[in-house]
């Protein structure tokens, strides 16, 4: 389904999804780090 098509036609959609995933990842890492700091 996604094969080699991702970069050709659906780059905008996949780029948007990738950006959202990265942002969520950064938020989760930030929360985790904040919890680690708070324990001390």
mmCIF file of the C-alpha atoms, coordinates in Angstrom:
data_MODEL
# 
_entry.id   MODEL 
# 
loop_
_atom_site.group_PDB 
_atom_site.id 
_atom_site.type_symbol 
_atom_site.label_atom_id 
_atom_site.label_alt_id 
_atom_site.label_comp_id 
_atom_site.label_asym_id 
_atom_site.label_entity_id 
_atom_site.label_seq_id 
_atom_site.pdbx_PDB_ins_code 
_atom_site.Cartn_x 
_atom_site.Cartn_y 
_atom_site.Cartn_z 
_atom_site.occupancy 
_atom_site.B_iso_or_equiv 
_atom_site.pdbx_formal_charge 
_atom_site.auth_seq_id 
_atom_site.auth_comp_id 
_atom_site.auth_asym_id 
_atom_site.auth_atom_id 
_atom_site.pdbx_PDB_model_num 
ATOM 1  C CA . UNK A 1 1  ? 0.000  0.000  0.000  1.00 0.00 ? 1  UNK A CA 1 
ATOM 2  C CA . UNK A 1 2  ? 2.610  2.546  1.079  1.00 0.00 ? 2  UNK A CA 1 
ATOM 3  C CA . UNK A 1 3  ? 5.462  1.027  -0.962 1.00 0.00 ? 3  UNK A CA 1 
ATOM 4  C CA . UNK A 1 4  ? 7.382  3.738  -2.847 1.00 0.00 ? 4  UNK A CA 1 
ATOM 5  C CA . UNK A 1 5  ? 4.260  5.890  -3.115 1.00 0.00 ? 5  UNK A CA 1 
ATOM 6  C CA . UNK A 1 6  ? 4.677  7.720  0.194  1.00 0.00 ? 6  UNK A CA 1 
ATOM 7  C CA . UNK A 1 7  ? 7.239  10.198 -1.065 1.00 0.00 ? 7  UNK A CA 1 
ATOM 8  C CA . UNK A 1 8  ? 5.508  10.790 -4.388 1.00 0.00 ? 8  UNK A CA 1 
ATOM 9  C CA . UNK A 1 9  ? 1.835  11.441 -3.765 1.00 0.00 ? 9  UNK A CA 1 
ATOM 10 C CA . UNK A 1 10 ? 1.084  11.411 -0.036 1.00 0.00 ? 10 UNK A CA 1 
ATOM 11 C CA . UNK A 1 11 ? 4.178  13.305 1.120  1.00 0.00 ? 11 UNK A CA 1 
ATOM 12 C CA . UNK A 1 12 ? 2.059  16.070 2.673  1.00 0.00 ? 12 UNK A CA 1 
ATOM 13 C CA . UNK A 1 13 ? -0.148 13.698 4.641  1.00 0.00 ? 13 UNK A CA 1 
ATOM 14 C CA . UNK A 1 14 ? 2.705  11.454 5.785  1.00 0.00 ? 14 UNK A CA 1 
ATOM 15 C CA . UNK A 1 15 ? 4.818  14.505 6.619  1.00 0.00 ? 15 UNK A CA 1 
ATOM 16 C CA . UNK A 1 16 ? 1.983  15.854 8.763  1.00 0.00 ? 16 UNK A CA 1 
ATOM 17 C CA . UNK A 1 17 ? 1.525  12.520 10.556 1.00 0.00 ? 17 UNK A CA 1 
ATOM 18 C CA . UNK A 1 18 ? 5.283  12.240 11.102 1.00 0.00 ? 18 UNK A CA 1 
ATOM 19 C CA . UNK A 1 19 ? 5.399  15.762 12.548 1.00 0.00 ? 19 UNK A CA 1 
ATOM 20 C CA . UNK A 1 20 ? 2.510  14.984 14.922 1.00 0.00 ? 20 UNK A CA 1 
ATOM 21 C CA . UNK A 1 21 ? 4.206  11.761 16.070 1.00 0.00 ? 21 UNK A CA 1 
ATOM 22 C CA . UNK A 1 22 ? 7.495  13.592 16.699 1.00 0.00 ? 22 UNK A CA 1 
ATOM 23 C CA . UNK A 1 23 ? 5.733  16.344 18.658 1.00 0.00 ? 23 UNK A CA 1 
ATOM 24 C CA . UNK A 1 24 ? 3.890  13.802 20.831 1.00 0.00 ? 24 UNK A CA 1 
ATOM 25 C CA . UNK A 1 25 ? 7.201  11.999 21.367 1.00 0.00 ? 25 UNK A CA 1 
ATOM 26 C CA . UNK A 1 26 ? 8.905  15.198 22.494 1.00 0.00 ? 26 UNK A CA 1 
ATOM 27 C CA . UNK A 1 27 ? 6.019  16.001 24.854 1.00 0.00 ? 27 UNK A CA 1 
ATOM 28 C CA . UNK A 1 28 ? 6.182  12.524 26.404 1.00 0.00 ? 28 UNK A CA 1 
ATOM 29 C CA . UNK A 1 29 ? 9.962  12.770 26.836 1.00 0.00 ? 29 UNK A CA 1 
ATOM 30 C CA . UNK A 1 30 ? 9.554  16.226 28.389 1.00 0.00 ? 30 UNK A CA 1 
ATOM 31 C CA . UNK A 1 31 ? 6.964  14.944 30.860 1.00 0.00 ? 31 UNK A CA 1 
ATOM 32 C CA . UNK A 1 32 ? 9.190  11.984 31.734 1.00 0.00 ? 32 UNK A CA 1 
ATOM 33 C CA . UNK A 1 33 ? 12.216 14.230 32.303 1.00 0.00 ? 33 UNK A CA 1 
ATOM 34 C CA . UNK A 1 34 ? 10.106 16.601 34.415 1.00 0.00 ? 34 UNK A CA 1 
ATOM 35 C CA . UNK A 1 35 ? 8.980  13.659 36.565 1.00 0.00 ? 35 UNK A CA 1 
ATOM 36 C CA . UNK A 1 36 ? 12.591 12.497 36.960 1.00 0.00 ? 36 UNK A CA 1 
ATOM 37 C CA . UNK A 1 37 ? 13.643 15.979 38.093 1.00 0.00 ? 37 UNK A CA 1 
ATOM 38 C CA . UNK A 1 38 ? 10.647 16.295 40.425 1.00 0.00 ? 38 UNK A CA 1 
ATOM 39 C CA . UNK A 1 39 ? 11.572 13.071 42.264 1.00 0.00 ? 39 UNK A CA 1 
ATOM 40 C CA . UNK A 1 40 ? 14.874 14.611 43.346 1.00 0.00 ? 40 UNK A CA 1 
# 
